[in-house]
Amino acid sequence: MAILSDLGTEILVPACAIVGIVFSVVQWILVSRVKLSPERHSLSNSSKNGTAEYLIEEEEGLNDHSVVQKCAEIQNAISEGATSFLYTEYQYVGIFMVAFAILIFVFLGSVAGFSTKSQPCLYNKGEMCKPALANAIFSTISFLLGGLTSLLSGFLGMKIATYANARTTLEARKGVGKAFITAFRSGAVMGFLLAANGLLVLYIAINLFEIYYGDDWEGLYEAITGYGLGGSSMALFGRVGGGIYTKAADVGADLVGKVERGIPEDDPRNPAVIADNVGDNVGDIAGMGADLFGSYAESSCAALVVASISSFGINHEMTAMFYPLIISSIGILVCLITTLFATDFFEIKAVKEIEPALKKQLIISTILMTAGIAFVSWIALPSSFTIFNFGSQKVVKNWQLFLCVGVGLWAGLIIGFVTEYYTSNTYSPVQDVADSCRTGAATNVIFGLALGYKSVIIPIFAIAVSIFVSFSFAAMYGIAVAALGMLSTIATGLAIDAYGPISDNAGGIAEMAGMSHRIRERTDALDAAGNTTAAIGKGFAIGSAALVSLALFGAFVSRAAISTVDVLTPKVFIGLLVGAMLPYWFSAMTMKSVGSAALKMVEEVRRQFNTIPGLMEGTAKPDYATCVKISTDASIKEMIPPGALVMLTPLIVGTLLGVETLAGVLAGSLVSGVQIAISASNTGGAWDNAKKYIEAGASEHAKALGPKGSDPHKAAVIGDTIGDPLKDTSGPSLNILIKLMAVESLVFAPFFAAHGGLLFKIWK
């Protein structure tokens, strides 16, 4: 028996979720104290964050009404553009959700001919379980719940980011410390809202479903897998649509503005500049939020499905059953304490302290979470129990499960720091890429690609070790909780990740509002640190996706009643080949989509520069709205084919070729998808920071390559432009591809097992 009582669990999980929501509201209130209206500040708090605030105020003209007014106007334009894109996207996604929900109901309901009679349980033949029709209805409901939670998470994250960007700009005039705290607190609002919402909705759904299912935990948790499917399918469209939007605008703005016209980034004369800033929010905030929510939902569902057919589910041990949710609950408390280290316990007094402060967040949260996992494993698990392992029950000790979660947690930290090493301009790999720009764009591209391929090695070993350890101890359940371990500090990870686009927007607003060079230097420093942390966030997302999809793969194999997946059989091997090809096909589609959308943007920006008199001189205003509309229309149209490829592949393969071939497809896409995702994200991140390294000119080496407009800088801009679709569209979307196909296969497994493999049946 577990030390923690069932009642204690029923109080702990929702209480931690509510604490997370309350904390995010408090952070939002603190951010909202920065006013977007001209006002005179008292001089009393002058020494906060290492700057004499009143001196900076006078020097930078804090009371200049026009600057503050301009910041507010730019923020409104960015917010309106982002909201308008999400509303348009959600209309299309809403149609898809309804259509796919009907598909789930029809496929799963038809397994037993829409029968309302109880059926023998799949894993415990002596017991009777609820009818297949109930599974169809509740899977459909949980799919819709997951989808709506994912959309809400992305939308709320985007709203807070667009609310905070101009406030970060205004705070930058008082010192880099104040700007950092505003950006970080805003990121924390998103991180805690998403982690707490995901946990609370899942907990409520389980309790509501239990009213009908009663003691049939096998059926209950099988129906809950729809929650992960809903979360990830929305994340796919958010990631792909947002990624195409942001990169179309970014590439269009860079190619015409920086390369052709020689004007600075975020120059208000560039017609694509508002669309570019909108893109940072819809791609990196709304998309990333939905992506990590999908990973969290799926790893929780995979763990719960395996637990329901282990001793936890058979003996109806509720506290042990909820072990994955308790880990996430403690994670919220740990992240809350960790956040205070950045915002309250220590002050940022200089630019060089920004990146170490963000890295400390990862280290502190990992160390505290290790202790938290040990405590949870002690109070929530019996000292010995059994875990379902492909047809048999494997005896596991509670300390072994602690090691499974711990190895996932620390593998995440290793992946994060390796990603940082390969993408931060503090270290030699990015400096070598910057140095290669001396001989032109071609050598820059060669060095960048080599860096991306090399950066895959250590993360793959980290993932491989965590898989071996966790599977050895607790079979597929071990892998699912290792993925949860990697995601247990999701609130901190998302806060760090959202901080980047907020700082990027803050820099853009400073440039467009015509603020001084000193302010821009501060926002650039915030943004450079944010670039690296964004790459770390993508590393976490890809690593957790690999573990999640493997756990889902195991659950699918068990549910589809496949005893072994033998790669020597033709059915499985052709699946492996097709699965390994899918990430390439998907990447080709998304990159071509960015190219097509960017082409339209480049033509529009050129047209405006050529036809609007006085635009280059700064006497006429560009037409921002047309560029925003081009990005919106192109991304909505272009996101449908890659989305259809991912969503339809498991359905077609499972129905026509059967579960063995589908198992091969899932394994192949996982193995090749992880490699491409890591290399694409890191290559793009390295090119971006190589360009920033040259622009900042912080060292003698960087000064020798610069300044802006020099030949090496132009070569770096070209590399950055090529890397944009890699790091912000194709790379991050691939982790959704491997997770989504696995969770979709698991949800539809009953249908595939009963009626799949039509072609092979005909062939016989």
C-alpha positions in Angstrom: 0.0 0.0 0.0 1.1 3.6 -0.7 1.7 6.0 2.2 -0.3 8.7 0.5 -4.1 8.0 0.9 -6.5 8.1 -2.0 -8.1 11.2 -0.5 -4.7 12.8 -0.2 -4.2 12.2 -3.9 -7.7 13.6 -4.8 -6.7 16.8 -2.9 -3.1 17.1 -4.0 -3.5 16.9 -7.8 -6.2 19.6 -8.3 -4.7 21.8 -5.4 -1.3 21.9 -7.2 -3.0 22.7 -10.5 -4.9 25.6 -8.9 -1.7 26.9 -7.2 -0.2 27.0 -10.7 -3.1 29.0 -12.1 -3.1 31.4 -9.2 0.7 31.9 -9.5 0.4 32.7 -13.2 -2.4 35.2 -12.4 -0.1 36.9 -9.8 2.7 37.1 -12.4 0.4 38.6 -14.9 -0.8 41.3 -12.4 2.9 42.1 -11.7 3.5 42.5 -15.5 0.4 44.7 -15.9 1.8 47.2 -13.4 4.1 48.4 -16.2 1.8 51.1 -17.7 1.6 51.6 -21.5 0.8 55.3 -20.9 3.1 58.2 -20.3 3.5 58.9 -16.6 6.1 60.3 -14.2 7.7 57.8 -11.9 8.8 58.6 -8.3 12.5 58.6 -7.7 12.4 56.6 -4.5 13.2 53.2 -5.9 16.2 54.4 -7.8 18.7 51.7 -7.0 16.7 48.6 -8.0 18.4 46.2 -10.4 21.7 47.9 -10.3 20.8 51.1 -12.1 20.0 54.6 -11.0 16.5 54.5 -12.5 15.8 58.3 -12.5 19.1 59.0 -14.4 18.1 56.6 -17.2 14.6 58.0 -17.2 15.9 61.5 -17.9 18.6 60.4 -20.3 16.3 58.2 -22.4 13.3 60.5 -22.2 11.0 58.3 -20.3 8.4 61.1 -20.2 8.5 61.5 -24.0 4.8 61.0 -24.6 5.2 60.2 -28.3 7.6 57.2 -27.7 5.3 55.6 -25.1 2.3 56.2 -27.4 4.2 54.7 -30.3 5.1 51.6 -28.3 1.4 51.1 -27.4 0.3 51.5 -31.1 2.9 49.0 -32.3 1.9 46.5 -29.6 -1.8 46.8 -30.6 -0.9 46.2 -34.3 1.1 43.0 -33.3 -1.7 41.8 -31.0 -4.4 42.4 -33.5 -2.5 40.6 -36.2 -1.7 37.6 -34.0 -5.4 37.4 -32.8 -6.7 37.6 -36.3 -4.4 34.8 -37.5 -5.4 32.5 -34.6 -9.1 33.1 -35.1 -8.7 32.3 -38.8 -6.7 29.2 -38.1 -9.1 28.0 -35.4 -12.0 28.2 -37.8 -10.3 25.7 -40.1 -9.0 23.6 -37.2 -12.6 23.6 -35.7 -13.9 22.0 -38.9 -11.1 19.4 -38.8 -11.9 18.7 -35.1 -15.5 18.0 -35.7 -14.8 15.9 -38.8 -12.1 13.8 -37.0 -14.2 13.4 -33.9 -16.9 11.8 -36.2 -14.2 9.6 -37.7 -13.1 8.4 -34.2 -16.7 7.6 -33.2 -17.4 5.7 -36.5 -14.2 3.7 -36.5 -14.2 2.7 -32.8 -17.9 2.2 -32.7 -17.8 -0.2 -35.7 -15.3 -2.5 -33.9 -18.2 -4.5 -32.4 -20.9 -3.3 -34.8 -22.0 -0.4 -32.4 -23.0 -3.0 -29.8 -24.2 -1.8 -26.4 -23.5 -5.1 -24.7 -20.7 -5.6 -22.2 -17.7 -7.6 -23.6 -14.9 -9.7 -22.0 -12.0 -7.5 -20.9 -9.0 -7.6 -23.3 -6.3 -8.3 -20.7 -8.4 -9.9 -17.9 -10.7 -12.4 -19.7 -12.6 -13.4 -16.6 -14.0 -9.9 -16.1 -16.6 -8.0 -18.2 -15.8 -4.6 -19.5 -17.9 -1.8 -21.0 -19.1 -2.0 -24.6 -17.0 -0.9 -27.6 -19.6 1.8 -28.3 -18.7 3.4 -24.9 -15.1 3.5 -25.9 -16.0 5.3 -29.1 -18.1 7.9 -27.3 -15.7 8.6 -24.5 -12.6 8.6 -26.8 -14.4 11.2 -29.0 -15.2 13.4 -25.9 -11.6 13.2 -24.6 -10.3 14.0 -28.1 -12.4 17.2 -28.2 -11.3 18.0 -24.6 -7.6 17.6 -25.5 -8.0 19.7 -28.7 -9.8 22.5 -26.9 -7.3 22.6 -24.0 -4.5 22.8 -26.6 -6.1 25.6 -28.5 -6.8 27.5 -25.2 -3.1 27.0 -24.1 -1.8 28.4 -27.3 -4.2 31.3 -27.4 -3.6 32.4 -23.7 0.2 32.2 -24.3 0.0 34.4 -27.3 -2.2 36.9 -25.6 0.2 37.3 -22.6 3.2 37.6 -25.0 1.6 40.4 -27.1 0.6 42.0 -23.8 4.1 42.0 -22.4 6.3 42.9 -25.4 6.0 46.7 -25.3 6.1 46.6 -21.5 9.5 44.9 -21.8 10.7 47.6 -24.2 9.7 50.4 -21.8 11.3 48.6 -18.8 14.6 48.3 -20.8 15.0 52.1 -20.4 15.3 51.6 -16.6 17.9 48.8 -16.9 18.4 45.4 -18.4 17.3 43.8 -15.1 13.9 45.3 -15.1 13.3 44.3 -18.8 14.5 40.8 -18.0 12.1 40.4 -15.1 9.1 41.6 -17.2 9.9 39.3 -20.1 10.5 36.3 -17.8 7.4 36.8 -15.7 5.3 37.0 -18.9 6.8 33.7 -20.0 6.0 32.2 -16.6 2.4 33.2 -17.0 2.2 31.0 -20.1 4.3 28.1 -18.6 2.2 27.8 -15.4 -1.2 28.3 -17.1 -0.4 25.5 -19.6 1.0 23.0 -17.1 -1.8 23.6 -14.7 -4.6 23.6 -17.2 -3.4 20.4 -18.9 -3.2 18.7 -15.5 -6.5 20.0 -14.2 -8.5 19.1 -17.3 -7.0 15.6 -17.4 -7.8 15.0 -13.8 -11.4 16.3 -14.1 -11.9 14.2 -17.3 -10.7 11.0 -15.5 -13.1 11.6 -12.5 -16.1 12.3 -14.8 -15.4 9.3 -17.0 -15.1 7.1 -13.8 -18.8 7.8 -13.0 -19.7 5.7 -16.0 -16.8 3.2 -16.1 -16.7 2.4 -12.4 -14.3 -0.5 -11.9 -13.5 -0.9 -15.6 -10.2 1.0 -15.5 -8.9 -0.7 -18.6 -11.7 0.8 -20.7 -11.6 4.2 -18.8 -7.9 4.8 -19.5 -8.1 3.5 -23.1 -10.8 6.2 -23.7 -8.6 8.8 -22.1 -5.9 8.4 -24.8 -8.1 10.6 -27.0 -7.0 13.5 -24.8 -3.4 13.1 -26.0 -4.6 12.8 -29.7 -6.6 16.0 -29.4 -3.7 17.9 -27.9 -1.2 16.8 -30.5 -3.4 17.2 -33.5 -4.1 20.8 -32.6 -0.4 21.3 -31.9 0.4 20.0 -35.4 -1.7 22.7 -37.1 -0.4 25.3 -34.6 3.2 24.4 -35.2 3.0 24.1 -39.0 0.6 27.0 -39.6 2.4 29.3 -37.1 5.8 28.2 -38.4 4.9 28.9 -42.0 3.5 32.3 -41.0 6.5 33.5 -39.0 9.1 32.3 -41.5 7.3 33.7 -44.6 7.3 37.1 -42.9 10.8 36.8 -41.6 12.4 35.6 -44.9 10.4 38.3 -46.8 11.5 41.1 -44.4 15.2 39.9 -44.4 15.7 39.4 -48.1 14.2 42.7 -49.2 14.9 44.8 -46.2 18.4 43.7 -45.0 19.9 42.2 -48.1 18.5 44.3 -50.9 17.8 47.7 -49.3 20.4 47.6 -46.5 18.0 48.8 -43.8 18.2 47.4 -40.2 16.1 44.5 -38.9 12.7 45.7 -37.6 13.0 49.0 -39.4 9.5 50.6 -39.5 10.0 51.4 -43.2 9.9 47.6 -43.9 6.3 46.6 -44.8 6.8 43.0 -43.5 8.0 44.1 -40.1 4.7 43.9 -38.2 3.9 40.5 -39.8 7.4 39.3 -38.7 6.7 40.3 -35.1 3.3 38.7 -35.2 4.9 35.5 -36.5 7.2 35.3 -33.4 4.0 35.0 -31.3 1.9 32.6 -33.4 4.9 30.3 -34.2 7.1 30.3 -31.2 4.5 31.0 -28.5 1.2 29.6 -29.6 2.8 26.7 -31.6 5.4 25.8 -28.9 2.8 25.9 -26.1 0.5 23.6 -28.0 3.4 21.3 -28.9 4.6 20.8 -25.3 1.1 20.5 -24.1 0.6 17.6 -26.6 3.8 15.9 -25.3 2.6 16.3 -21.7 -0.9 14.9 -22.5 0.5 12.0 -24.5 3.1 10.9 -22.0 0.5 11.0 -19.2 -2.0 9.0 -21.3 0.7 6.4 -22.3 1.6 5.9 -18.7 -2.0 5.6 -17.5 -2.9 3.1 -20.3 0.0 0.8 -19.3 -0.8 1.3 -15.5 -4.4 0.4 -16.0 -3.5 -3.2 -17.1 -0.8 -3.5 -14.4 -1.3 -4.2 -10.7 -2.3 -0.6 -10.1 -5.3 -1.0 -12.3 -6.1 -4.6 -11.5 -6.1 -4.0 -7.8 -7.7 -0.5 -8.1 -4.9 1.3 -6.3 -5.8 4.9 -7.1 -2.8 6.8 -5.7 -0.3 4.5 -7.5 -2.5 4.8 -10.6 -2.2 8.6 -10.4 1.6 8.5 -10.0 2.1 10.3 -13.4 -0.3 13.1 -12.4 1.4 13.4 -9.0 4.8 13.9 -10.7 3.3 16.7 -12.8 1.7 18.2 -9.7 5.0 18.3 -7.8 6.6 19.7 -10.9 4.4 22.8 -10.8 5.5 23.4 -7.1 9.1 22.9 -8.0 8.9 25.3 -11.0 7.2 27.9 -8.8 10.1 27.9 -6.4 12.6 27.9 -9.3 10.9 31.0 -10.9 11.4 33.0 -7.7 15.1 32.5 -8.1 15.0 34.5 -11.4 12.5 37.1 -10.4 12.8 37.7 -6.6 15.8 36.0 -5.0 18.6 37.3 -7.3 18.9 40.5 -9.4 20.2 40.8 -12.9 22.6 43.8 -12.9 24.4 43.4 -16.2 23.9 42.0 -19.7 26.4 39.1 -19.2 24.2 37.8 -16.3 21.1 37.1 -18.5 22.1 33.8 -20.1 23.5 32.3 -16.9 20.3 33.3 -15.0 18.2 31.3 -17.6 20.6 28.3 -17.4 20.4 28.3 -13.6 16.6 28.0 -14.0 17.1 24.6 -15.8 19.7 23.4 -13.2 17.8 24.5 -10.1 14.5 23.0 -11.4 16.2 19.7 -12.3 17.9 19.4 -8.9 14.8 20.2 -6.9 12.7 18.0 -9.1 15.0 15.0 -8.5 14.3 15.4 -4.7 10.6 15.8 -5.5 10.4 12.6 -7.6 12.2 10.7 -4.8 9.6 11.9 -2.3 6.7 11.2 -4.6 8.0 7.7 -5.4 8.2 6.9 -1.7 4.7 8.2 -0.7 2.7 7.3 -3.8 3.9 3.8 -4.7 3.9 0.5 -2.9 7.4 -0.9 -2.2 6.8 -3.6 -4.8 4.2 -4.0 -7.7 3.8 -5.4 -11.2 3.9 -3.6 -14.5 2.4 -5.0 -17.8 5.2 -6.1 -20.1 3.9 -7.5 -23.5 1.6 -10.2 -22.2 3.2 -10.8 -18.8 3.5 -8.9 -15.5 7.0 -7.7 -14.5 7.8 -7.1 -10.8 9.1 -3.6 -10.1 10.3 -1.8 -7.0 9.4 1.8 -6.2 13.1 2.9 -6.3 13.4 1.5 -9.8 10.5 3.7 -10.9 12.2 6.7 -9.3 15.3 6.0 -11.4 13.1 5.8 -14.6 11.7 9.3 -14.0 15.1 10.6 -12.9 16.9 9.4 -16.0 14.4 11.1 -18.2 14.7 14.4 -16.2 18.5 14.4 -16.4 18.6 13.3 -20.0 16.5 16.4 -20.7 19.0 18.6 -19.0 21.9 17.0 -21.0 20.0 17.6 -24.3 19.4 21.2 -23.2 23.0 21.9 -22.5 24.3 20.1 -25.7 21.8 22.2 -27.7 23.1 25.3 -26.0 26.7 24.4 -26.8 25.9 24.0 -30.5 23.6 27.1 -30.8 25.0 29.8 -28.4 27.5 32.2 -29.9 29.5 32.0 -26.6 31.0 28.7 -27.7 33.3 27.7 -30.6 30.8 25.8 -32.9 28.8 29.0 -33.7 31.9 31.2 -33.8 33.4 28.8 -36.4 30.2 29.1 -38.4 30.5 32.9 -38.1 34.2 32.8 -39.2 33.3 30.7 -42.3 31.3 33.7 -43.5 34.6 35.4 -44.5 34.6 33.3 -47.7 30.9 33.8 -48.5 27.5 32.3 -48.0 28.4 28.8 -49.5 31.0 28.0 -46.8 28.6 29.3 -44.1 26.0 26.9 -45.3 28.5 24.0 -45.4 29.7 24.7 -41.8 26.2 25.1 -40.5 25.0 21.8 -42.0 28.0 20.0 -40.5 27.3 21.5 -37.1 23.7 20.4 -37.2 24.6 16.8 -38.1 27.3 16.7 -35.4 24.9 18.1 -32.7 22.7 15.0 -33.0 25.3 12.6 -31.5 25.1 13.3 -27.7 21.3 13.8 -27.5 20.7 10.5 -29.3 23.0 8.7 -26.8 21.2 10.5 -23.9 17.9 9.3 -25.3 19.3 5.8 -25.9 20.6 5.5 -22.3 17.3 6.7 -20.8 15.4 4.2 -22.9 17.6 1.3 -21.9 17.5 2.2 -18.2 13.8 2.9 -18.0 12.8 -0.2 -20.1 15.1 -2.5 -18.1 13.5 -1.4 -14.9 9.8 -1.0 -15.8 9.2 -1.9 -19.4 7.1 0.5 -21.4 5.7 2.1 -18.3 9.3 3.1 -17.4 9.7 4.8 -20.8 6.4 6.7 -20.4 7.3 8.0 -16.9 10.9 8.9 -18.2 9.2 11.1 -20.8 7.1 12.6 -18.0 10.3 13.2 -16.0 11.7 15.1 -19.0 8.5 17.2 -19.1 8.1 17.5 -15.3 9.7 21.0 -15.3 7.5 22.0 -18.3 6.4 25.3 -16.6 10.0 26.5 -16.2 10.9 25.2 -19.7 8.0 27.1 -21.3 8.7 30.3 -19.3 12.3 30.2 -20.7 11.0 29.4 -24.1 8.3 32.1 -24.2 10.8 34.7 -22.9 12.7 34.6 -26.2 9.9 35.7 -28.6 8.8 38.4 -26.0 12.4 39.8 -25.9 12.6 39.6 -29.7 9.3 41.6 -30.1 10.6 44.1 -27.5 13.7 44.8 -29.6 11.5 45.2 -32.7 9.2 47.7 -30.9 12.3 49.6 -29.7 13.5 49.9 -33.3 10.1 50.9 -34.7 9.4 53.4 -32.0 12.8 55.1 -32.8 14.3 54.6 -29.3 18.0 55.1 -28.6 20.8 52.7 -29.6 21.4 51.9 -25.9 17.9 50.6 -25.5 18.3 48.4 -28.6 21.6 47.0 -27.2 19.7 45.9 -24.1 16.8 44.3 -26.0 19.3 42.6 -28.3 21.1 41.1 -25.3 17.8 39.8 -24.0 17.0 38.4 -27.5 20.4 36.7 -28.0 19.9 34.8 -24.7 16.3 34.0 -25.8 17.5 32.6 -29.0 19.7 30.0 -27.2 16.9 29.2 -24.7 14.5 28.7 -27.6 16.9 26.2 -29.1 17.1 24.5 -25.6 13.3 24.4 -25.5 13.2 22.7 -28.9 15.8 20.2 -27.7 13.5 19.3 -24.8 10.5 19.0 -27.1 12.3 16.7 -29.5 13.8 14.5 -26.7 10.5 14.1 -24.9 8.8 13.4 -28.2 11.2 10.5 -28.8 10.4 8.9 -25.4 6.7 9.7 -25.7 6.3 8.1 -29.1 8.2 5.0 -28.0 5.9 4.6 -25.0 2.9 5.1 -27.2 4.3 2.6 -29.6 4.6 0.0 -26.8 1.0 0.7 -25.7 -0.1 0.4 -29.4 1.7 -3.0 -29.8 0.1 -4.3 -26.7 -3.4 -3.0 -27.6 -3.2 -4.4 -31.1 -2.1 -7.8 -29.7 1.2 -8.0 -31.6 3.5 -10.3 -29.7 6.7 -9.3 -31.5 7.6 -6.8 -34.2 9.9 -8.8 -36.5 11.9 -6.6 -38.9 12.7 -9.6 -41.1 9.1 -10.0 -42.1 8.2 -8.1 -45.3 5.1 -6.6 -43.8 7.2 -4.9 -41.1 10.2 -4.0 -43.2 8.2 -2.1 -45.8 6.6 -0.2 -43.0 10.1 0.7 -41.6 11.1 2.0 -45.0 8.0 4.1 -45.5 8.1 5.4 -41.9 11.7 6.5 -42.3 10.8 8.3 -45.5 7.8 10.2 -44.0 9.9 12.9 -42.0 11.7 13.8 -45.3 8.4 14.1 -47.2 6.9 16.2 -44.4 10.0 18.4 -44.2 9.9 18.9 -47.9 6.3 20.0 -47.8 6.8 22.4 -44.9 10.0 24.0 -46.4 8.4 24.4 -49.8 5.4 26.0 -48.1 7.7 28.5 -46.4 9.4 29.1 -49.7 6.0 29.7 -51.6 4.7 32.0 -48.8 8.0 33.9 -48.6 7.9 34.4 -52.4 4.6 36.2 -52.2 5.9 38.3 -49.3 9.1 39.3 -51.1 7.0 40.4 -54.1 4.7 42.5 -51.9 7.5 44.1 -50.0 9.4 44.9 -53.2 6.2 46.3 -54.7 5.7 48.6 -51.8 9.3 49.9 -51.9 9.0 50.5 -55.6 5.5 52.1 -55.7 5.0 54.1 -52.5 6.8 57.4 -52.8 8.9 58.5 -49.8 8.9 55.0 -48.2 12.7 54.6 -48.1 13.1 58.2 -46.9 10.7 57.5 -44.0 8.2 60.2 -45.0 5.4 57.7 -46.0 4.0 54.7 -44.0 4.1 51.2 -45.5 1.0 49.0 -45.8 1.5 46.6 -42.9 -2.0 45.1 -43.2 -1.4 43.6 -46.6 1.7 41.8 -45.5 -0.1 40.4 -42.4 -2.9 39.2 -44.7 -0.5 37.5 -47.2 1.2 35.6 -44.3 -2.1 34.6 -42.8 -3.7 33.3 -46.1 -0.5 31.5 -47.2 0.0 29.7 -43.9 -3.6 28.6 -43.6 -3.6 27.3 -47.1 -0.1 25.7 -46.9 -0.6 23.9 -43.5 -3.4 21.6 -44.8 -1.3 19.2 -47.0 1.4 18.4 -44.3 -1.3 18.1 -41.7 -3.2 15.7 -43.9 -0.1 13.6 -44.5 0.4 13.1 -40.8 -3.2 12.5 -39.9 -4.1 10.2 -42.8 -1.0 7.9 -42.8 -1.9 5.8 -39.8 -5.5 5.5 -40.9 -4.6 4.4 -44.4 -1.7 2.0 -43.4 -3.6 0.5 -40.5 -6.8 -0.1 -42.6 -5.2 -1.3 -45.8 -1.9 -3.0 -44.6 -2.6 -3.9 -41.0 -1.1 -3.5 -37.5 2.3 -5.1 -38.3 3.1 -2.7 -41.2 1.8 0.2 -39.1 4.2 -0.8 -36.3 7.0 -0.7 -38.8 5.9 2.8 -40.0 5.9 4.1 -36.4 9.3 2.7 -35.6 10.8 4.0 -38.9 9.3 7.5 -38.5 10.6 7.7 -34.9 14.2 6.7 -35.8 14.6 9.1 -38.7 12.4 11.9 -37.4 14.3 12.5 -34.2 17.6 12.8 -36.1 16.3 15.3 -38.7 14.4 17.3 -36.1 17.5 17.8 -33.9 19.9 18.6 -36.8 17.4 21.0 -38.5 16.7 22.9 -35.2 20.3 23.2 -34.3 21.6 24.2 -37.8 19.0 27.0 -37.9 19.8 28.2 -34.4 23.5 28.2 -35.1 23.1 30.3 -38.3 20.8 32.8 -36.5 23.3 33.3 -33.6 26.3 33.4 -36.0 24.6 36.4 -37.6 23.9 38.0 -34.2 27.5 37.3 -33.2 28.8 39.4 -36.1 26.2 42.1 -35.5 27.0 42.5 -31.8 30.7 42.8 -32.4 31.4 42.0 -28.8 34.9 40.5 -29.4 37.9 41.3 -31.6 37.0 38.3 -33.7 33.4 39.5 -34.2 34.6 43.1 -35.0 36.9 41.7 -37.7 33.9 40.1 -39.4 31.5 43.1 -39.1 30.0 45.6 -39.1 26.5 45.2 -40.4 26.5 45.4 -44.1 30.0 43.9 -44.6 30.4 40.9 -46.9 30.7 38.4 -44.0 27.5 39.9 -42.4 25.6 39.5 -45.7 26.8 35.9 -45.9 25.6 35.3 -42.3 22.2 36.9 -43.2 21.8 34.4 -46.1 22.6 31.5 -43.8 20.1 32.8 -41.2 17.4 33.1 -43.9 18.0 29.5 -45.0 18.0 28.3 -41.4 14.7 30.0 -40.6 12.3 27.3 -42.0 14.6 24.6 -40.6 14.6 25.8 -37.0 11.1 27.3 -36.8 9.0 25.2 -39.1 10.3 21.8 -40.2 12.4 20.9 -37.2 9.9 21.6 -34.4 7.0 20.2 -36.4 8.7 16.8 -36.9 8.5 16.0 -33.2 4.7 16.3 -33.5 4.7 14.0 -36.5 6.3 11.2 -34.6 4.1 11.6 -31.5 0.9 12.2 -33.3 1.1 9.1 -35.6 1.9 7.0 -32.5 -1.0 8.3 -30.4 -3.4 8.2 -33.3 -2.4 4.5 -34.0 -3.1 3.8 -30.3 -6.5 5.4 -30.3 -7.5 3.5 -33.5 -5.8 0.2 -32.4 -9.1 -1.6 -31.6 -10.3 -1.0 -35.1 -7.0 -1.9 -36.9 -6.8 -5.1 -34.8 -10.3 -6.2 -35.7 -10.7 -5.0 -39.3 -7.3 -3.8 -40.5 -5.0 -5.3 -43.3 -7.6 -5.4 -46.0 -5.1 -5.6 -48.8 -3.3 -8.6 -47.2 -6.6 -10.3 -46.6 -7.5 -9.9 -50.3 -3.9 -11.0 -51.3 -4.4 -14.3 -49.5 
